[in-house]
Amino acid sequence: MYCLSAADLDIQARARQFADELIPLEQDAELADGEVPAEQAAAHKARAIDLGLHAANMPKEVGGGGCTSLQQVLITEQLGRVTNALAWACGTPPSWLPAVATLDQAERYVRPAARGEKDECYAITEEGAGSDVEAIEATVRRDGDEYVLNGTKWHVTSFYSADYAFFQGKLAGGQNAGQHAMLIVDLPSPGVRVVRTPAYSHTLGSAHKHPIVAFEDVRVPLTQLVGAEGDGMSFAYEWFRFERLMVAARCLGAAERLVAEMTAFAAERRVSGRPIAELGAVQAMLADSLTELFAARAMTYETARCIDAGADVKVQHAQCSMAKLYASEMAGRVADRAVQVFGGRGYMREYAAERFFRELRVERIWEGTSEVQRSIIAGQMIKRGPGQLA
Ligand SMILES: Cc1cc2nc3c(=O)[nH]c(=O)nc-3n(C[C@H](O)[C@H](O)[C@H](O)COP(=O)(O)OP(=O)(O)OC[C@H]3O[C@@H](n4cnc5c(N)ncnc54)[C@H](O)[C@@H]3O)c2cc1C
């Protein structure tokens, strides 16, 4: 099915194997509030590297897997079958960085990240600037041989396990004043402090929590600038495209697991002497879920194939938005139906349906909300004509 090559099937099988090893550990993680013992987390990371899954998105020249977009989707899809972020042990370092990194940045960040020795986090969103990244108020001021960074960033995912942060701010003063700049900040650094660590719907361990982080007069050498002054927004857009496709892929995996579990449960669970799978109302939930999964998978694979074939970047952007929008909304509907099929058990945290019901909600919010995706798609439809996009 889906016309996958031998190489595609091989990497898909390795990712599936890894996911199958992690799934039995989910309940313990859930009941321990997401915490995974450090040695277990390290073993998972080593296993991902061993299976050739870590940094699959990075070019081979810097030590990455050099996988096609389709292969990256196939890996992420399988990892999406796992709850509690256990599969985040398999990293996807910033694949946009090698093209713009200086030699020093390549040695200190890109290669170590590809080897699995350094992890990053993103400090972009602020209290008053989420969907509208243009509205950020964080500042980047040049002072001699250094930049001085100030700003308070929200939802900084994986801050506690990160070795460095990408900080985005607006240049204060100088000929590029008001433009965006992205800088790499080593962690820990003087002036970087956690304001607080809010609790979220999903149950993730401390390594992957999303604290609010203040950057107060943080000084970094000029060499920490990524690309040129004014480039900040273009990196964000490139990363958004990748992340949106990966959100879609994760949602496919989640929906596949949910469909499998609800089908098996419906066949087994007997009410009034017969399996609930024989009831029309339950059958409708099963059938709609698989049909929508099929549509989302076809769309996501096709989007990845278009990227691999070198489609126009704006077309890629719109198609990644469509894949993210459809797959994340599809997975939300499937999770809702799965909870319903499982009945009271669907409300118990020890069942995957309940965990996915909470965990999948954010897929419609981060990396651009569903409303933002619709506005991107509609904008491109008006500019290019719908026939160019789908
Ligand atoms: C768990 C989690 C982890 C995150 N991790 C990170 C991270 O690591 N780094 C980081 O920088 N950020 C991170 N984020 C931030 C995330 O990207 C933002 O929350 C998201 O982009 C939405 O921004 P917002 O929360 O400010 O909502 P808002 O922008 O305030 O949106 C509120 C509502 O208005 C709607 N809306 C906004 N603009 C439009 C529009 N143009 N048209 C129609 N409707 C619109 C939205 O769709 C939404 O319904 C994370 C968020 C969460 C929840």
The ligand as an ORCA input file, in Angstrom:
! r2SCAN-3c Opt
* xyz 0 1
  C       2.176     22.637     25.061
  C       2.696     23.790     24.265
  C       4.044     23.806     23.916
  C       4.573     24.882     23.196
  N       5.919     24.914     22.904
  C       6.462     26.050     22.408
  C       7.892     26.188     22.292
  O       8.655     25.256     22.587
  N       8.398     27.378     21.869
  C       7.597     28.412     21.522
  O       8.123     29.449     21.155
  N       6.233     28.309     21.588
  C       5.656     27.164     22.036
  N       4.287     27.039     22.154
  C       3.440     28.160     21.751
  C       2.451     27.868     20.622
  O       3.106     27.862     19.391
  C       1.341     28.934     20.710
  O       0.574     28.640     21.880
  C       0.450     28.948     19.492
  O       1.136     29.416     18.372
  C      -0.791     29.830     19.719
  O      -0.430     31.072     20.231
  P      -1.203     31.653     21.527
  O      -1.183     30.589     22.563
  O      -0.588     32.950     21.884
  O      -2.692     31.873     21.075
  P      -3.264     33.197     20.364
  O      -2.377     33.609     19.255
  O      -3.558     34.206     21.425
  O      -4.632     32.664     19.769
  C      -5.829     32.629     20.528
  C      -6.978     32.253     19.601
  O      -7.075     33.231     18.545
  C      -7.036     32.568     17.297
  N      -6.334     33.367     16.293
  C      -5.126     33.971     16.430
  N      -4.756     34.546     15.268
  C      -5.739     34.274     14.383
  C      -5.931     34.592     13.001
  N      -5.042     35.295     12.315
  N      -7.078     34.150     12.425
  C      -8.008     33.437     13.124
  N      -7.860     33.121     14.425
  C      -6.742     33.520     15.043
  C      -6.268     31.279     17.555
  O      -6.515     30.315     16.567
  C      -6.777     30.900     18.920
  O      -7.997     30.241     18.765
  C       3.723     25.950     22.817
  C       2.357     25.909     23.176
  C       1.856     24.852     23.882
  C       0.405     24.846     24.266
*
